[in-house]
Amino acid sequence: PAEGRKEVPPAPKAQPRQNPAPRRDNNRNNNRGNNNRRSNQTRQGNRSSRPQQKSPLMEEEWARVIDHDQTRNEIIAVSEAKMLLCRLKPKAGITPLLTTARVYIGTDSQAREHIDQVLGMTNLGRVANHVKADLPLVIQIFIEENEQHFIKAFFNVAGNMSLKQHAFELLSGVGNKKAMQMVEARGSSGFESLSALNEACNIDAGELLAKRFLAELDDREMQPRLLDLLLPVKA
């Protein structure tokens, strides 16, 4: 009704809400910085805790000289235990070492008569041509000096690797026919020496085995590896 109605004041207009300014989360930034520092410290810790790989030459004691370069004051040699090519620094004032000379390269520095320092390993691709030419002879002489080991470890026990291939066929120039001839000449008693083997089979066993070792040194992927199977020499 018109009478007695109270007058209602107009409702106030709503003010538009303003978004508050974003607050910086100092704690979050601090956490990120701390996490980064921790991860960096962890990486550095992991690096320092990793065991350093030892050079295979650390386990070698003896080597055969291939070349003594007096101009560079450096010796190229091949180790006896694993046939590793290495670079050596000779002691000052020593007489030039001849090819095939046997030198001690072990960790006992007082026992080193000719070698002052083992400089590191090398490979066939980094040595001079005359070193490559002399290496087969050095290896062959090493084999012939330790003939009883190689007779017992290889020539007297080598057998078939498959139905079609004999282990003797790993030697350069030996085919299936020659391999069977060698097996027949070996008989049940075996070869007494490399000279007896050479005479019975009309070959140079030391030279053939040295060529196989050289091929494996040149191609690290070659399988099977007689270097790994026949070395080190056992007294």
C-alpha positions, 0 to 999 in steps of 0.5 A: 500500500502507498501509506506506511511504506518505508523508503529503502535507500539505494544499495551501494555499487560494488567496487571492482575487485583489484588483484593483489600484486604477486608476492615473491616467494623468497623461500622458494627462490632460496630453496631453488638456490640451495637445490642447485648448490646441492646438485653441483656439490653432488656432481663434484662429489660423484666425480671425485668418488669415481675410481680412476682407471689404471693404465694397463701398463701399471701391471707390466714388468718387462718389455722388449725394445723395438726402437731407441730414438736418441734424437727424441730421447724415447724408446718404443717397446712392446710389453711381454705380458699383454703385448702393449705398445708403449713409449718409454723415457730412457735414463740419462747417459745409458748406452743406446739399447738394441732392438729386442733388448729386454728392459724392466718397466715395473713399478719398482723404480729402483729396479729400473736399470735403463728406464727412467719413466713410462710415458704411456701407450701407443699404437701401430698407427702412431709409430714410424714405419721402421718400428712397424717393420721390426715389430714382427721380429721382436715378437717372434724372438719373444715367442721362440725364447718362450717356446715351451709355453707356446708349445704347451698352451697352443700347438699341443692342445689346439683343436677344432673351433667348429665343424669346418675350422681348426684353431691352426687355421688362425695362423697366416697361410694355414688352411684346412689341409695344412692344419690336418697335416699338423694334427697328424704330425702332432700325434698323441705325444705332441711336439717337443719344440718349435724346431721339431714342429717346423721340421715335421710340418715344413713351416716356421711356427714362431713366425706364423704365431708372431704374424697372428699377434701382430694382426690382433694388435692392428685390429682390436676387434679380431676374434678369437684373440690368441693374445688374450688366450696365450698371454701372459707367459707362464713359467 
